[in-house]
Amino acid sequence: MKVLLTNDDGIQATGLNTMRRALLEVPGVELAVIAPDSNRSATARSITTRHPLWVEEIEFADGTTGFATDGTPVDCVRFAALGLVEFEPELIVSGINHGSNLGDDITYSGTVAAALEGIVLGVPAIAVSQQSNMRELDFRLGREFDFDQAAAFVARLVEELETVPMPERTLLNINCPAGEVNGARVCRLGRRVYRDQLHLLEEEGARRRYRIYGDDPDYEREDGTDFAAVGDGCIAVTPLHFDLTDESGIESLSEFDLDRLLRPAAEEVE
């Protein structure tokens, strides 16, 4: 199996390299690595269109090589699809992210964005993230991580991928808890509760510097969610797809006469 490994924490990140070593041990895996040259966390699905991108081939400590670019995680996947490496990927693995990607946070995540780009291109994808040893259930960057369990789990998943029921154009978003793992659960996305506030930090004439994002977000307590699974010490596995269409919304809007909005309001009054 031809696998592309990428991330949003940068090509030297411990999480990526733990995952890289685990994938190299999987029989039959041909691995390519393309990752940002530095941290690109929370870049979501941003792409680089205003300037060309640098790419540098780098050597890892074990003698294997990969490519570092000044682009985004999505750019990394595009590089592979457009021929930077010698094969077209049959699977995208993005991570292991330093910190969880749970609930609504996935919409900001560069880790998940790279996996989403895979399914846009018709390539199966896995996004994997690791809770820090502080056991926080948010996106704050912890200082200490143990990536071995997450890497081993994903490596086994890749090894048995042919038997895993992954619907077409669906990725698996995997979050691994810190400490002892009590199992693995298939679950839905939970709901994040953000506590962002506007804080004025300094003023320089007409310029003001603000902080707008809080340090301590919460989440809704619901059974069956990725938050609940990780909170219980289980690996959370959430299938995600790109179809954001609200089918019930289509039905409701279809009953509304949108064509009349093309006519002047005065005609409606008459």
N, C-alpha and C positions, 0 to 999 in steps of 0.2 A: 504494500500500500504506500502511495506517495503522499507524504504529509508535509504541510507547511506549518511551522511553528512561528507565532508572532506574539506580541504583547503591547501594552501601553506604558510599562514602567521603564522600558529601555533595554537594550540588548545585553547589558551587563547585570541586569537584575537577577537576584538569587532565585526568585520564583521561576523565571524563564529557564534558567540553567538547570534547576532541579528537574523540571519537566523535560528538558532536552535530553538529559542523561537517561531518564526513565524511558523515553520513547526510543532511544538508540538501542535499548535492551529488548524491544519488542521484535520477535521474529518477523521478517518480511517487510519491515518498515524502511522506506527510503525517506530520509528526513532532510528538509531544507529549512533554514532559519533566515527570516527577514524581519527586522524589528527596528523601532526608532533608535536613534543614536543617544537619546536622553529621555527623561520622563515626559510622557504625553498623557498623563492621567486626566480624565474628565474632558477629553477632546471630542467625545462622542463620535458622530459620523462625519466629522470635518475632513475635507480633502484639500490638497494643495494645488491651486490652479493659477496663482499669480506669478509663480517663478519656477524654474526647473529645480529638480531635486538632486542632491548629492547622494551617492552611494559608495560605501567603502567596504571591501571584503576584509573581515577580521578573523583572527584565529583564536579559538577557545583553548583553554588550558590542556585539553585532551588531544589537541592537534586537529580537530575538525574545524570547519569554517562556517561562517554565516555572513550575512550582509546587514550593515547598519546604514540607515538613511535619516536625513533630516526631515522626513515626511511624517505623516500621521499613521496610526494603525491601519486605517482603511487604505492609505497609499501603499502600505506594505503588501496587503493582499493583492492589490492591483498590479504591483510589480511582478508578483509571481504569475498572475494570470496572463500578463503581457509578455512573458518570456525571459525574465531576469535569471531564473533558475532553469535547469535542464529538463524539467518536467512540468506538466500541468497538475496541480494538486488534486488529489482525490479526497482529501480531508483537510480542514483547517482546525488547528488547535491554537487557541488564544489564551495566554496566561503562563504561569499561574500568577494571578494578580495579587499584589500586596494589599490585602484588605478585601472585605466582602463586596459583592455586587448583588444586592437584594432589592426586591420590590421596585418602586419607582426609580430607584437609583440607576437602574440599567439604561435609562434613556440618556444619561450623561456619560456612561462608561465607554472608554476607548477599547477596553477588553471585549465587551459585548459587541461593540460596533464592528470590530474586525471579523468576528464570527458572523454577524449579520451580512457583511459584505460577501462572505462565502456563500450564504444561501441565495443572495441576489444573483450570484454567478452560477447557481445550480450545484454548488459543492457543499456536502454535509459539513457541519461545523460544531465545535465544542468550545464554549467559553468556561474557564475555570478560575475560581477565586478562593483565597484562603483568609479566613478570619485570623486576626492577630492573637497572640497569646493573652492579650488583655480581655479577650472575649467580647469586645464591643459589637453591637449589631447595627453598625452604621459604616459610613465610608471613610471615617478618619483613619489616617495612616498610622498603624501601630509601629512600634519599634522592633518587636521580636516576632518571628514567624517560624513555624515548623511546616515545611512544604512536603515532607516525605509521604504522608498519608494521601494527600490530594494527588500527588504525582503517581503513586502506585495505583490508585483507583482509576485514574484516567488512562494509564497505560493498559490496564486490564480491559477497560472499555474499548480502547482502540483495537486491542488484540482480538476481541470478540465482536467487533462492530458489525460483522455480517449477520449476526443473530440478534442484534439490538433493533427493536422496532422503532426506527426513526422515520417519521413521515417525510415525504419529499418537501424540500424548502423549509425545513424545521431545524433549528439548532437546539442543543442542550446547554442550558446555563447551570453550571455546577458550582455550588458553594460548600466549602469544607469547613467544619467547625474546628476550633482549637482543642487540643487535648485529646482525650480518649474518644474515639468515634463509636457511637452506639448503634449505627446502622445507616442505611441510605433510604431516602423517601422521594417518591415522585410527588411534586407539589406545585401549586399555582403561585404566581407572584403575590406578595403582600402589598400593603399600602403604607408608604412612608408618611410620617408627620414631620414636616420641616419647621424649624423654629428660627428662621432667619429674621434678622432685625437690621435696621439701618443705624450704623454707628459712625459718627464723625470722628476721624482720627486726628486730622490736622488741617490747617488752612494756610494757604500761601496766596495772598491777594484774592483774585477772583477764583482761584483754584481751591477745591476741597477734596480731601481724600477720605473715602468711606470704606467701611467694611460692611458687607451685606449678607454674608453667609455665616450661619451659626455653627458652633462646634458640637452641639449636643442634640441632634435630631432624634425623634422617637419613631414608633411604628404602631400600627393598630394590631391589637392582640386578637388573632383569628386562627382557628384550627385549620390545618391543611395548607398553610402558606410556607414560603421559603423561610420567613422569619421564625415561624414556630419550629420548623425542622432544625435549623441551626441552633436555636435556643435550647432544644432538647438534646443537642450533641450529635445530631444526625447530618449526614451529607444531603444537601438539598439538590434535587435534579428537576429542573423546570424546562419543559419544551416551550420554545418561543418561535413565532413566525412573524413575517413581515406584513401580513394582511391586516391593516389597521381599520379597514372598512367596518362601520357600524351597520350591520344588516338591518336591525330594527329601525335605525335612523333613516335608512333608504325607504323603508315601508312608510314611515310617518311623513317624510318629506314628499313622497310621491303623491300624497293626497292634497298637497298644497299647490296652488296655481302659480308656479314660478314665472310663467310666461307673462303674467300681468305686470310683473316688475319691470318689464321692458317698455311698458306704456307710460306716458306722463301721468303723474298723480292726479292732475286736474281732470283727466278723463274718468278716473275712478269716482271723483266727487260727483260728476254729472250723472 
